[in-house]
Amino acid sequence: MKVFLILLLSFSIAKAQKLDTSYKAPTRKENVIVVRSKIDSANTLCVKGDISYEMSLYEEGLSQFISANRIDENNIYILRSIGFGFLKLRKLDSSIFYLNKALQLYKDDKGSLHHLIYCYLYKLDYNKSEHLAESYRAKYPDEGESYYTLLLINRKLLRYEKAIKYAKKAIDLYTREKNNFLGDAYYMLGILYYENKQHEIAKDYFKKAKDFGGVYVDPKYLI
């Protein structure tokens, strides 16, 4: 009987020990597989989100990036992309929240700073927008976009002389960069001259915008 109890106890311990292995921590290899799986899932969602954004399906793309954020938090690209989606949908407070989260992770994130300029521009907070735009220009003085945002802000503030100066600088740099936004810069310079009652000069830039392509020019500006 004593021998039987010993054997039974030994069997129970062995069985318990075997069951306990089901609670062991994953090995390094198993952890890597799990991490890779999560990263792959987030990357797949990001690719889908990018495609949706390229097709101007901003709600759909935003949904993909929000799902990716649940898997891979504190990812600057994902946070910036969420901020961009909210910006395109004009949900500006939400956009600002996510863009600032990205900048908290990396204060020099170029895309997030750029999108923030437009957030405050659309919120009609021109002082904040101008402050951010000047910071952007200080970091990227040789980019056309640094001056394009400033021309938009100064136009809203009715500072036509400064806006025209920035528009010409943007055109110069966009030309060097072979940037597709060159047509937009021509168009905006035409608008600035038109609003400043310099219609003949404006017409020249509207023609350049039309010739460049990609920008709709109202026929009234070409008469």
N, C-alpha and C positions, 0 to 999 in steps of 0.2 A: 504493500500500500504506500509506504514511504517512497519507494522507488518510483511508483506511478505518479505521485504528487510532484516529485522532482522533475520527472519527464514532462508532465503537464505544465509545470511552471516554466520550464526551459522553453517549451513550445510557445507558451503565451508571450514570453519576453521576446523570443525571436520574431514572432508575428507582429508584436507591437513595434519592434525595431524596424521591421520591414515597412509597416504602415507609416512610421515617422518620416521615412525618406520622402514621402509625398509632400512634406512641408519644407523640404530643404530649399535653400536659396538657389535661384537659377545660377548656373555657371556663367563665367564671363562670355563664353561663346553664345550661350542662350540669350544673355542680355543684349549682345550685339545684334542678334537676329531680330529681337523685339524692337530695338531702336531703329534698325534699318527699315523694318516693316512700317513703323510709324512715319519715318522720314519719307519713304517711298509713297505712302498714302497722302501725305501733305504735299509732296511734289506733284503728284498726279492732279490733285485739286487745284494747285497753283497754275499748272499748265492749262487746265480747263478754264480757270478764271481769266488767264491772259487771253485766251482765244475769244472768250465772251466779250472782254473789253475791246478787243480789236474789231469785233463786229458791232460795237456800241450797245451790247446787251448788258448794261451796267448792273441792273438788279440781279441778273443771273450770275454774272461774274462776282459780284459782291458776296452773294450767298456761298460761292465756292471758296472764296478767301476766308470768310468767317468760319466755315467748316474746317479749313486748314489750320486756322488759329487755335481751334479747340484741340487739335492734335499736337501742333508745334507752337507753343506760346513763346513769346519773347523773340520772335523772328522778325527782324527789321523789314525784310522784303514783304512779308505777309501784312504786317501792321501798316506799312506805307500803302500797300495795295488796297487795304480796307479803307484807309483814309481817302485814297483817290476815288474809290467807288462812291463813297458818301459825298465827296466833292461834286462828282458828275451828276449826282441825284439832288444836289443842292441841299443836302442835310448837313449843314455846315458845322454845327456844334459837334456832331458825331465825328465828322471828318477831322476837326481840330483835335479832338480827344485822342484819336488813334495816331495821328501824325506826331503829336507831342509824345506819345508813348514810344514811338520809333526814335525820336530825337533824344529821349531820356536814355535809350540804350546806346545811341551813337549820335552825339551832338552835331557832328558834321555830315549827317546824312543829307546829301544834296537834293534828292527827290522830295523828301518830306518838307524841307525848307521851301522849296519851290512851290509845292502844293499849298503850303500855309499862306504864302503871299496871296494866292488867288482866293483862299477861304476868306481872308479879311477884306479883300477887295470886294467880293460879292456880299459880304456883311455890311458894306459901306463904311467900314472902319479904315479910312484911308491913311490915318496916321500910323496905325499898327502895320498896315500893309506896306507903307513906304519904308518904315523902319526895317522890316524884314527884307524888303527889296534892296535896300542899301547894304545890308549885311551880306546878301547874296552877291551883289556886285563887287563888294570888297574881296570876297573869296574867289570870284570868277570874273575878273575884269575883262577878259578877252572873249567872253561868250555873248552872242547876240541876245540871248534870252535875258541876260542881266539888264539890258537896256529896254527890251520890249515891255517887260513888266512895269518899268518906271515910266514909259511913255503912256501906258494905260492909266496908271495912277495919277499922273500929272494932268492928263486930259480930264479926268473926273474932278480934279481940283481947279480946272480952268486955267492952268498954267501953260498956255499954248507955246510960248517960246521955249520953255524947258522940254515940253513934250515933243516938239519938233526936233530939238537937238538930240534927244534920246532915240527918236524914230530913225534919224539919219545914221546914228551910230549903230543901231540894230541892223539896218540895211547893209551897212559896210561889213559888219561881222558875219551876218547871215550869208552874204555873197561869198566871203572867204571860206565859210564853212560848207557852202553848197547846201544850205539848210532849206527844207521845204517850206518853212515859215516865212521865207523871203516875200512871197506873195502877200501874206498877211501884213507884213511890215509896210510894203508899198501901199496897200489899201488903207491902213491906219494913218499913214502920213497924208494920204489924200483926204481922209476924213478931217484931220487936224487943220489942213489948209482950207478945206471947205467951210468948216465951222468958224474959221478965223476970217471968213469973207474973201479969201484969196482963191477964187474959183478957177481961174485959168491954170494956176500952178497945181491946184488939186487935180484937175483933169489929166495932167501929164502922169501923175502917180496912179490914178485910177486906171489909165490905159496900161501902165506897166504891170499893175496887179492882174488885169485881165489877160494880158499877153503871157504872163508867167504861168497862169492857170491855177486851178484849185480854189479860187476865190470868186464868189458871186459878186458882181459889181452892178448895182442898180443902173439901168440905162440913163436915168436922170442926171447921174454924175458925169456922163460922157457927152452931154449936149453942149 
